[in-house]
Amino acid sequence: MKKTEYVNDLKVKTPDQLQAELTAAKKELFNLRFQNATNQLNNTARIKEVRKNIARIQTVLTEKANQ
């Protein structure tokens, strides 16, 4: 999924759905970091991708809170 499509999907969701997605992304990031520390992670670029997705979710949450 392209990032513009991902952001558009985020903008349609409710704040509760965004919080749930944020929690899931943070759990995934924790698991990726754990796998990386134990040398089990094959795709290290996934960490960067998940971090950026977390930032995108937080940005959309902030935009919705300021409206």
C-alpha positions in Angstrom: 0.0 0.0 0.0 1.3 3.4 -0.9 1.8 5.9 1.8 -0.8 8.3 0.4 -3.4 5.5 0.4 -2.4 4.6 3.9 -2.8 8.2 5.2 -6.2 8.5 3.4 -7.3 5.3 5.2 -6.2 6.7 8.5 -8.1 10.0 8.0 -11.3 8.1 7.5 -11.0 6.2 10.8 -12.3 7.3 14.1 -10.0 8.3 17.0 -10.7 5.0 18.8 -9.8 3.0 15.7 -6.6 5.1 15.3 -5.7 4.4 19.0 -6.2 0.7 18.4 -4.0 0.8 15.3 -1.4 2.8 17.2 -1.3 0.2 19.9 -0.9 -2.6 17.4 1.9 -0.7 15.6 3.8 -0.1 18.9 3.5 -3.8 19.8 4.8 -4.7 16.3 7.7 -2.3 16.7 8.6 -3.9 20.1 8.5 -7.4 18.6 10.7 -6.3 15.6 13.2 -4.7 18.0 13.3 -7.9 20.1 13.8 -10.0 16.9 16.6 -7.7 15.8 18.3 -7.9 19.1 18.3 -11.7 19.0 19.4 -11.8 15.3 16.1 -13.3 14.1 14.9 -10.4 12.0 15.3 -10.8 8.2 13.9 -7.5 7.0 15.4 -4.7 9.1 13.8 -2.1 6.9 10.5 -3.0 8.4 11.5 -1.3 11.7 11.8 2.0 9.9 8.5 1.5 8.1 6.7 0.8 11.3 8.2 3.8 13.0 7.0 6.1 10.2 3.6 4.5 10.3 3.4 5.2 14.0 4.3 8.9 13.3 1.6 9.1 10.6 -1.0 7.7 13.0 0.0 10.2 15.7 -0.1 13.0 13.2 -3.7 12.1 12.1 -4.8 11.8 15.7 -3.4 15.3 16.5 -5.1 16.7 13.4 -8.4 15.2 14.5 -8.0 16.6 18.1 -7.4 20.1 16.8 -10.5 20.3 14.6 
